[in-house]
Amino acid sequence: MTQATEKEIISRPEYDENGRAYYSLPNARAEDNLVVACPRVAEKVIPVIFLPGVMGSNLKRIKSPEKVWHADMYQGADALAWIFKKNKERKVLLDPLATEVDLTGKVLYDDLDGRMFPSRTARGWGSALYKSYGEPLHILQCMLNDGHILIDNLINGTSRRTPRQLLIGEDLGAEKGEEALTEAEVRWSYDCLFPVHVFGYNWLQSNADSAIQLESYIKKLLNTYHGRLAVSKVILVTHSMGGLVARHYSENMNGRENVLGIVHGVMPDLGSPAAYRRMKTGERGIVGAVIGADAASLMPVLAQSPGPLQLLPGKAYGPGWLKISSGSKTVKKPEADPYTEIYLNERDWWRLCEKELLLDDVDKEWKTYLSRIKIKVEKFIEELNGKYHPNTYAFYGASEKHPSDDHLIWQQIPDPRPVMGVPLELPVYRHAAGKTFELTSSGSAGDGTVPVRAGRITCSGIRSLLATDVDHEGAYAAGNTGIENGLSAAMKFTLRSIIKMAGEVVSCG
């Protein structure tokens, strides 16, 4: 775009209720000889769908406005009410069969995009946990909707560079597929519009069930933009467990034909021992306040929830990630099969599930749990292993600053005495033979949840892979280490990946 001449007036594009651009003509006399310039703007759409991670979607009771899980207030303060809930109440509330996605969460700047797209609420932003995704979603949409800067430059004679233009020629240091953006690729990207949608899903249910709902969501979305699409495909951007949902849809449900490409952020490719640690010790912080801060609180919830259980390490993670160390002797599990040796194990004290903590009818609950592991967990994990969309870009955490559970150790410790008559609780576990063990983490490099071994995708067909210094929950936050031009390396990588995908469509169109 070049600067306007003296007799030239630039008319800013406006949008009708269908998202179509139009231009208003100024009132002027014919003898003024004014020329009205109407900058060409993008009209073709490539929808971008964001899939949150575990606990990243708001939940409510089925067919009821009663909220079950959301964090709209500052630092998730509204989640602190869970601290006072009893274990049985927590289990009932967090039942995957009694909950559904809540679309009424807080949305940042709902109408900022005008009539170019449906409102952010209509695009599902209210389904995403505001505490984790409110600002990142806004930033991503602004980066993908920065064409107004070019029009401002045209009107004002300025040369401000857009977020996309700032990435031209920048080397992000990807260990695989490092390829800086070219001017042509960025120029082509302005031929498309990128409305960001959010697919919130019930993270308690099986990721296979969520993938079925994703299929319906994508079909509906493509129909929404019918006649405006650059290509009848969407781009998926995932966080953590959302990547498993996307992959199952793409690779196991013949969804490739509807997906232009996928950007994965901190996805546990092989599962993570952190899922085992949570079952045995509970979770920390606000998350722990909700799903359980100790084993007695958390185990009844996770044992009934296929989604979180599908984050467990599969066979491909490898043997020996659970070590039982007693004196000079160390036993390493699994030797080959984590399902039979750990997850379905009822006998050994270091098994995954504590039968006596399941509440209600313990024997019935245990049988249901075993069936869930065999049918929904093992099948899902093993059938997904190694399967990726051919146009996959991914980043993972690889920092010593964020210690992660590459492996776990049940370490024998001196027998502690109960304090003031209070009995010992997990993670300290008293063995039947009278020995006491404490569960500790290897503290390996990663993102605080997913270790490098699980996050670093080894699939040969992946287009680009970037190691980053991010923490797991805040993987898409703009304020991570290594910010340049106000964006983290992870956000730059995400933006670059989307532009690369779009370039393949526009340059061939």
C-alpha positions as CSV (number, residue, x, y, z in Angstrom):
1,M,0.0,0.0,0.0
2,T,1.2,3.5,-0.9
3,Q,0.4,6.8,0.8
4,A,-2.7,8.7,-0.3
5,T,-2.3,11.7,-2.7
6,E,-3.5,15.2,-2.0
7,K,-6.9,14.8,-3.7
8,E,-7.3,11.2,-2.5
9,I,-9.5,10.1,0.4
10,I,-9.1,6.7,1.9
11,S,-12.3,5.0,2.8
12,R,-12.0,2.6,5.6
13,P,-13.8,-0.8,5.1
14,E,-16.9,-1.4,7.1
15,Y,-18.6,-4.8,7.5
16,D,-22.2,-5.8,7.2
17,E,-24.0,-8.4,9.3
18,N,-22.6,-11.2,7.1
19,G,-19.0,-10.1,7.6
20,R,-18.8,-8.7,4.1
21,A,-16.7,-5.5,3.5
22,Y,-18.2,-2.4,2.0
23,Y,-17.1,1.2,1.7
24,S,-19.0,4.5,2.4
25,L,-18.5,7.4,0.0
26,P,-17.9,10.9,1.5
27,N,-20.2,13.8,0.7
28,A,-18.4,16.1,-1.7
29,R,-19.0,18.5,-4.7
30,A,-18.1,17.1,-8.1
31,E,-15.8,20.1,-8.8
32,D,-13.7,19.1,-5.8
33,N,-12.4,16.3,-8.0
34,L,-11.9,14.0,-5.0
35,V,-10.7,10.5,-5.6
36,V,-12.0,7.9,-3.1
37,A,-9.6,5.0,-2.7
38,C,-11.0,1.7,-1.3
39,P,-8.2,-0.5,0.0
40,R,-8.6,-4.1,-0.9
41,V,-9.1,-6.2,2.2
42,A,-9.2,-9.9,2.8
43,E,-12.5,-11.6,2.5
44,K,-11.7,-15.3,2.4
45,V,-11.7,-17.0,5.8
46,I,-9.5,-19.7,7.4
47,P,-11.0,-20.5,10.8
48,V,-8.6,-21.2,13.7
49,I,-9.9,-23.4,16.5
50,F,-8.2,-23.4,19.9
51,L,-8.5,-26.5,22.0
52,P,-7.7,-26.0,25.8
53,G,-5.9,-28.5,28.0
54,V,-7.1,-30.6,30.9
55,M,-9.2,-28.4,33.3
56,G,-9.0,-25.7,30.6
57,S,-12.8,-25.7,29.8
58,N,-15.5,-24.4,32.0
59,L,-18.0,-27.0,33.2
60,K,-21.5,-26.9,34.6
61,R,-24.2,-29.4,35.6
62,I,-26.0,-31.0,32.6
63,K,-29.1,-29.0,31.6
64,S,-28.6,-26.6,34.4
65,P,-27.0,-23.1,34.8
66,E,-25.2,-24.3,38.0
67,K,-21.4,-23.8,37.4
68,V,-19.1,-26.6,38.4
69,W,-15.7,-25.4,37.3
70,H,-14.7,-22.0,36.2
71,A,-12.1,-19.4,37.1
72,D,-13.2,-16.0,35.9
73,M,-12.0,-13.9,38.8
74,Y,-8.5,-12.6,39.5
75,Q,-6.0,-15.5,39.9
76,G,-8.9,-17.9,39.9
77,A,-10.2,-16.8,43.3
78,D,-13.6,-18.0,42.5
79,A,-12.3,-21.6,42.5
80,L,-11.3,-21.4,46.2
81,A,-14.9,-22.4,47.3
82,W,-13.8,-25.9,46.4
83,I,-11.5,-26.1,49.5
84,F,-14.6,-26.6,51.7
85,K,-16.1,-29.4,49.7
86,K,-16.0,-32.9,51.1
87,N,-14.6,-35.8,49.1
88,K,-17.9,-37.4,48.2
89,E,-19.4,-34.1,47.1
90,R,-16.3,-33.4,44.9
91,K,-16.7,-36.8,43.3
92,V,-20.4,-36.2,42.6
93,L,-19.8,-32.7,41.1
94,L,-16.9,-33.8,38.9
95,D,-18.7,-36.8,37.4
96,P,-18.1,-36.8,33.6
97,L,-21.7,-38.1,33.1
98,A,-23.2,-35.3,35.1
99,T,-21.3,-32.3,33.6
100,E,-21.1,-30.5,30.3
101,V,-19.3,-27.5,28.9
102,D,-20.3,-24.1,30.2
103,L,-20.1,-21.4,27.5
104,T,-20.8,-18.5,29.8
105,G,-17.3,-17.8,31.1
106,K,-15.7,-14.3,31.0
107,V,-14.6,-13.1,27.6
108,L,-12.0,-10.4,27.0
109,Y,-13.2,-7.6,24.6
110,D,-16.2,-9.5,23.3
111,D,-17.1,-7.1,20.4
112,L,-13.6,-5.9,19.5
113,D,-13.6,-7.6,16.1
114,G,-16.8,-5.8,15.1
115,R,-19.0,-7.4,12.4
116,M,-16.0,-8.9,10.6
117,F,-16.7,-12.1,12.5
118,P,-19.3,-13.3,15.0
119,S,-18.7,-12.1,18.5
120,R,-16.0,-13.8,20.6
121,T,-18.8,-15.2,22.8
122,A,-20.5,-16.7,19.7
123,R,-17.1,-18.1,18.8
124,G,-16.9,-20.1,22.0
125,W,-14.4,-18.0,24.0
126,G,-16.6,-18.3,27.1
127,S,-16.0,-22.0,27.2
128,A,-12.2,-21.5,27.9
129,L,-10.9,-21.0,31.4
130,Y,-10.4,-17.2,31.6
131,K,-7.5,-17.4,34.1
132,S,-5.4,-19.5,31.7
133,Y,-6.6,-18.4,28.2
134,G,-8.4,-15.0,28.4
135,E,-5.4,-12.9,27.5
136,P,-3.6,-15.4,25.2
137,L,-6.7,-15.8,23.0
138,H,-7.0,-12.0,22.7
139,I,-3.4,-11.7,21.7
140,L,-3.6,-14.4,19.2
141,Q,-6.7,-12.9,17.6
142,C,-5.1,-9.5,17.5
143,M,-2.0,-10.9,15.8
144,L,-4.2,-12.6,13.2
145,N,-6.4,-9.5,12.7
146,D,-3.8,-6.7,12.3
147,G,-4.6,-5.6,8.8
148,H,-6.0,-2.3,10.2
149,I,-2.4,-1.3,10.9
150,L,-1.7,-1.4,7.1
151,I,-4.7,0.8,6.5
152,D,-3.6,3.3,9.2
153,N,-0.2,3.5,7.5
154,L,-1.9,4.2,4.2
155,I,-4.0,7.0,5.6
156,N,-1.4,8.6,7.9
157,G,1.7,8.1,5.8
158,T,3.3,6.0,8.6
159,S,5.3,2.8,8.4
160,R,4.4,0.9,11.6
161,R,5.1,-2.8,11.2
162,T,2.5,-5.4,12.1
163,P,3.2,-8.3,14.4
164,R,3.3,-10.5,11.3
165,Q,5.8,-8.2,9.5
166,L,8.0,-8.2,12.6
167,L,8.5,-11.9,12.2
168,I,9.9,-11.7,8.7
169,G,13.4,-13.2,8.6
170,E,13.5,-14.0,12.4
171,D,15.1,-17.2,13.3
172,L,13.3,-18.8,16.3
173,G,15.8,-21.6,16.7
174,A,13.5,-24.6,16.0
175,E,15.4,-27.8,16.3
176,K,13.5,-29.1,13.3
177,G,12.0,-27.3,10.4
178,E,13.5,-23.9,11.2
179,E,12.3,-21.6,8.4
180,A,11.9,-17.9,8.9
181,L,8.9,-16.1,7.4
182,T,9.5,-14.4,4.0
183,E,7.9,-11.1,2.9
184,A,5.9,-13.0,0.3
185,E,4.4,-15.4,2.9
186,V,3.4,-12.5,5.2
187,R,1.9,-10.6,2.2
188,W,-0.1,-13.7,1.1
189,S,-1.4,-14.1,4.7
190,Y,-3.2,-10.7,4.4
191,D,-5.4,-12.3,1.7
192,C,-7.1,-14.3,4.4
193,L,-9.1,-13.6,7.6
194,F,-8.4,-15.8,10.7
195,P,-11.3,-15.8,13.1
196,V,-10.2,-17.6,16.3
197,H,-12.8,-20.0,17.7
198,V,-12.6,-22.1,20.9
199,F,-13.7,-25.7,21.2
200,G,-14.3,-26.2,24.9
201,Y,-14.8,-29.8,25.9
202,N,-15.6,-31.9,29.0
203,W,-12.1,-32.8,30.0
204,L,-13.4,-35.4,32.5
205,Q,-14.9,-37.6,29.7
206,S,-12.8,-39.7,27.3
207,N,-10.9,-37.7,24.7
208,A,-12.4,-40.0,22.1
209,D,-15.8,-38.7,23.0
210,S,-14.6,-35.1,22.9
211,A,-13.2,-35.8,19.4
212,I,-16.6,-36.9,18.2
213,Q,-18.0,-33.6,19.4
214,L,-15.1,-31.8,17.7
215,E,-16.1,-33.4,14.4
216,S,-19.6,-31.9,14.7
217,Y,-18.2,-28.6,15.8
218,I,-15.9,-28.3,12.7
219,K,-18.7,-29.3,10.3
220,K,-21.0,-26.6,11.8
221,L,-18.2,-24.1,11.7
222,L,-17.4,-24.7,8.0
223,N,-21.0,-24.3,7.2
224,T,-21.1,-21.0,9.1
225,Y,-18.4,-19.6,6.8
226,H,-19.8,-21.3,3.7
227,G,-19.1,-19.0,0.7
228,R,-16.3,-17.2,2.5
229,L,-13.8,-20.0,3.0
230,A,-10.4,-19.8,1.4
231,V,-10.3,-23.6,1.7
232,S,-12.8,-26.0,3.3
233,K,-10.5,-26.7,6.2
234,V,-9.6,-25.3,9.7
235,I,-6.4,-24.8,11.5
236,L,-6.3,-26.4,15.0
237,V,-4.2,-24.8,17.8
238,T,-4.0,-27.0,20.9
239,H,-2.8,-26.9,24.5
240,S,-1.7,-30.0,26.4
241,M,-4.5,-32.6,26.4
242,G,-6.3,-30.7,23.7
243,G,-3.7,-32.1,21.3
244,L,-4.9,-35.6,22.0
245,V,-8.4,-34.7,21.1
246,A,-7.3,-33.1,17.9
247,R,-5.0,-36.0,16.9
248,H,-7.7,-38.6,17.6
249,Y,-10.2,-36.7,15.4
250,S,-7.6,-36.1,12.6
251,E,-5.9,-39.5,12.6
252,N,-8.5,-42.0,13.9
253,M,-11.7,-40.5,12.7
254,N,-10.7,-39.5,9.1
255,G,-10.7,-35.8,10.1
256,R,-7.6,-34.9,8.0
257,E,-9.7,-33.8,5.1
258,N,-11.1,-31.0,7.3
259,V,-7.8,-29.9,8.9
260,L,-5.3,-27.7,7.1
261,G,-2.8,-28.2,9.9
262,I,-2.3,-28.4,13.7
263,V,-0.1,-26.4,16.1
264,H,0.5,-28.4,19.3
265,G,1.7,-26.7,22.5
266,V,3.2,-28.7,25.4
267,M,1.3,-31.8,24.4
268,P,2.2,-35.0,26.4
269,D,3.0,-37.0,23.3
270,L,3.8,-40.2,25.3
271,G,1.8,-39.4,28.4
272,S,3.5,-38.2,31.6
273,P,4.3,-39.7,35.0
274,A,2.7,-36.6,36.5
275,A,-0.6,-38.3,36.0
276,Y,0.5,-41.1,38.3
277,R,1.9,-38.6,40.9
278,R,-1.4,-36.7,41.0
279,M,-3.3,-39.9,41.8
280,K,-1.0,-40.8,44.6
281,T,-0.3,-37.3,46.1
282,G,-3.1,-35.0,45.0
283,E,-2.5,-31.7,43.1
284,R,-1.1,-28.3,44.1
285,G,-2.6,-24.8,44.1
286,I,-6.0,-23.9,42.7
287,V,-6.1,-27.0,40.7
288,G,-5.7,-29.1,43.8
289,A,-8.4,-27.1,45.6
290,V,-10.8,-28.3,42.9
291,I,-9.9,-31.8,42.0
292,G,-8.2,-32.7,45.3
293,A,-5.2,-31.7,47.3
294,D,-4.4,-35.2,48.5
295,A,-5.0,-38.8,47.3
296,A,-8.1,-39.3,49.4
297,S,-9.7,-36.3,47.7
298,L,-8.4,-36.7,44.2
299,M,-8.4,-40.5,43.5
300,P,-12.2,-40.9,43.5
301,V,-12.4,-38.1,40.9
302,L,-9.7,-39.3,38.6
303,A,-10.6,-43.0,38.8
304,Q,-14.0,-42.2,37.3
305,S,-12.6,-39.8,34.6
306,P,-11.2,-41.3,31.4
307,G,-9.8,-38.0,30.1
308,P,-7.2,-37.4,32.8
309,L,-6.4,-41.1,32.9
310,Q,-5.5,-41.0,29.2
311,L,-2.6,-38.7,30.2
312,L,-0.8,-41.7,31.8
313,P,2.4,-42.9,30.2
314,G,1.7,-45.5,27.5
315,K,3.9,-48.4,26.4
316,A,5.9,-46.0,24.1
317,Y,7.0,-44.0,27.1
318,G,9.4,-46.8,27.9
319,P,10.1,-49.0,31.0
320,G,11.3,-48.1,34.4
321,W,9.7,-44.7,35.0
322,L,8.5,-45.8,38.4
323,K,11.4,-46.7,40.8
324,I,11.0,-48.3,44.2
325,S,14.2,-47.8,46.2
326,S,14.8,-49.6,49.4
327,G,18.3,-49.5,50.8
328,S,20.7,-50.7,48.1
329,K,17.9,-52.3,46.1
330,T,15.9,-50.5,43.4
331,V,13.0,-52.1,41.5
332,K,12.0,-50.4,38.2
333,K,8.4,-50.5,36.9
334,P,7.0,-51.1,34.4
335,E,9.2,-53.8,32.9
336,A,7.1,-53.8,29.8
337,D,3.4,-53.1,30.2
338,P,2.3,-50.2,32.5
339,Y,-1.3,-51.3,32.3
340,T,-1.0,-54.8,33.8
341,E,1.9,-53.9,36.1
342,I,0.7,-50.6,37.5
343,Y,-2.7,-49.3,36.4
344,L,-4.6,-52.6,36.7
345,N,-2.5,-53.8,39.6
346,E,-4.6,-54.5,42.8
347,R,-1.9,-56.3,44.8
348,D,1.3,-54.2,45.1
349,W,1.3,-51.2,47.3
350,W,2.8,-48.9,44.6
351,R,-0.2,-49.6,42.2
352,L,-1.9,-46.6,40.6
353,C,-5.3,-46.8,42.3
354,E,-6.0,-47.2,46.0
355,K,-9.2,-49.4,46.0
356,E,-10.1,-48.4,49.5
357,L,-10.3,-44.7,48.5
358,L,-12.9,-45.1,45.8
359,L,-15.9,-44.4,48.2
360,D,-19.4,-45.8,47.9
361,D,-19.5,-49.5,46.8
362,V,-15.8,-50.1,46.7
363,D,-15.9,-53.5,44.9
364,K,-18.3,-52.2,42.2
365,E,-16.2,-49.0,41.8
366,W,-13.0,-51.1,41.4
367,K,-14.5,-53.3,38.7
368,T,-15.7,-50.2,36.8
369,Y,-12.3,-48.6,37.1
370,L,-10.6,-51.8,35.7
371,S,-13.0,-51.8,32.8
372,R,-12.3,-48.1,32.2
373,I,-8.6,-48.7,32.0
374,K,-8.9,-51.6,29.6
375,I,-11.5,-50.2,27.3
376,K,-11.2,-46.4,27.3
377,V,-7.6,-45.7,28.5
378,E,-5.3,-48.4,27.1
379,K,-7.2,-48.5,23.7
380,F,-7.1,-44.7,23.3
381,I,-3.4,-44.3,24.2
382,E,-2.1,-47.2,22.2
383,E,-4.2,-46.6,19.0
384,L,-3.0,-42.9,19.0
385,N,0.7,-43.6,19.5
386,G,2.8,-42.1,16.7
387,K,-0.1,-40.8,14.6
388,Y,0.2,-37.2,13.5
389,H,-1.4,-34.9,10.9
390,P,1.2,-34.4,8.1
391,N,1.1,-30.7,8.6
392,T,2.0,-30.6,12.3
393,Y,4.0,-27.9,14.1
394,A,4.8,-28.2,17.8
395,F,6.6,-26.6,20.7
396,Y,7.4,-28.1,24.1
397,G,9.0,-27.1,27.4
398,A,12.6,-27.9,27.8
399,S,13.8,-25.9,30.8
400,E,15.6,-26.9,34.0
401,K,13.6,-24.0,35.6
402,H,10.4,-26.0,35.4
403,P,11.2,-29.4,37.0
404,S,9.2,-32.2,35.6
405,D,8.4,-35.9,36.3
406,D,10.6,-37.7,33.8
407,H,10.4,-40.5,36.3
408,L,9.2,-41.0,39.9
409,I,10.9,-42.6,42.9
410,W,9.3,-44.3,45.9
411,Q,12.2,-43.7,48.2
412,Q,12.5,-45.5,51.6
413,I,12.8,-43.0,54.4
414,P,13.3,-43.3,58.2
415,D,10.0,-44.2,59.8
416,P,8.5,-40.9,60.9
417,R,6.3,-40.6,63.9
418,P,2.8,-39.2,63.7
419,V,2.5,-35.6,64.9
420,M,0.0,-35.0,67.7
421,G,-1.6,-38.4,67.0
422,V,-2.4,-37.5,63.3
423,P,-1.8,-40.6,61.1
424,L,0.5,-40.5,58.1
425,E,-1.1,-39.8,54.7
426,L,0.0,-40.1,51.1
427,P,2.5,-39.2,49.6
428,V,4.2,-41.0,52.5
429,Y,3.1,-44.6,52.3
430,R,3.8,-47.2,55.0
431,H,4.6,-50.6,53.4
432,A,3.0,-53.6,54.9
433,A,6.4,-54.9,55.9
434,G,6.9,-51.9,58.1
435,K,9.0,-49.8,55.7
436,T,8.0,-46.2,54.9
437,F,8.4,-44.7,51.4
438,E,8.0,-41.2,50.1
439,L,7.1,-40.4,46.4
440,T,9.6,-38.0,44.9
441,S,10.1,-36.6,41.4
442,S,13.2,-36.7,39.2
443,G,12.9,-33.0,38.7
444,S,14.0,-33.2,35.1
445,A,13.8,-30.5,32.4
446,G,10.4,-29.8,31.0
447,D,7.5,-27.4,31.6
448,G,6.7,-28.4,35.2
449,T,4.3,-31.1,34.1
450,V,5.4,-32.7,30.8
451,P,9.1,-33.8,30.8
452,V,11.2,-33.5,27.7
453,R,10.9,-37.2,27.0
454,A,7.2,-36.9,26.6
455,G,6.9,-33.5,25.1
456,R,9.6,-33.7,22.4
457,I,7.8,-35.4,19.5
458,T,10.0,-37.8,17.6
459,C,7.6,-38.4,14.7
460,S,9.6,-38.1,11.5
461,G,6.8,-36.4,9.6
462,I,6.5,-33.4,11.8
463,R,7.0,-30.1,10.0
464,S,8.6,-28.0,12.8
465,L,9.6,-28.6,16.4
466,L,10.7,-25.9,18.9
467,A,12.1,-26.3,22.4
468,T,10.9,-23.4,24.6
469,D,11.3,-22.1,28.2
470,V,7.6,-22.2,29.1
471,D,5.6,-23.5,32.1
472,H,2.8,-25.9,31.3
473,E,-0.3,-23.9,32.2
474,G,1.1,-20.6,30.8
475,A,2.5,-22.0,27.6
476,Y,0.6,-19.5,25.4
477,A,1.1,-16.6,27.8
478,A,2.8,-13.5,26.2
479,G,4.9,-13.0,29.3
480,N,7.1,-16.0,29.1
481,T,10.9,-15.8,29.2
482,G,12.6,-14.7,26.0
483,I,10.1,-12.0,24.9
484,E,11.1,-9.9,22.0
485,N,8.7,-7.4,20.4
486,G,6.3,-8.2,23.2
487,L,5.7,-11.8,22.2
488,S,7.0,-15.0,23.7
489,A,8.9,-17.5,21.5
490,A,5.9,-19.9,21.8
491,M,3.4,-17.2,20.5
492,K,5.7,-16.2,17.7
493,F,6.1,-19.9,16.7
494,T,2.3,-20.3,16.8
495,L,1.8,-17.2,14.6
496,R,4.5,-18.3,12.2
497,S,3.0,-21.8,11.9
498,I,-0.4,-20.4,11.0
499,I,1.0,-18.1,8.4
500,K,3.0,-21.0,6.9
501,M,-0.1,-23.1,6.6
502,A,-2.1,-20.2,5.1
503,G,0.6,-19.5,2.6
504,E,0.3,-23.0,1.1
505,V,-3.3,-22.2,0.3
506,V,-3.1,-18.6,-0.8
507,S,0.1,-19.0,-3.0
508,C,-1.5,-21.9,-4.9
509,G,-4.9,-20.2,-5.2
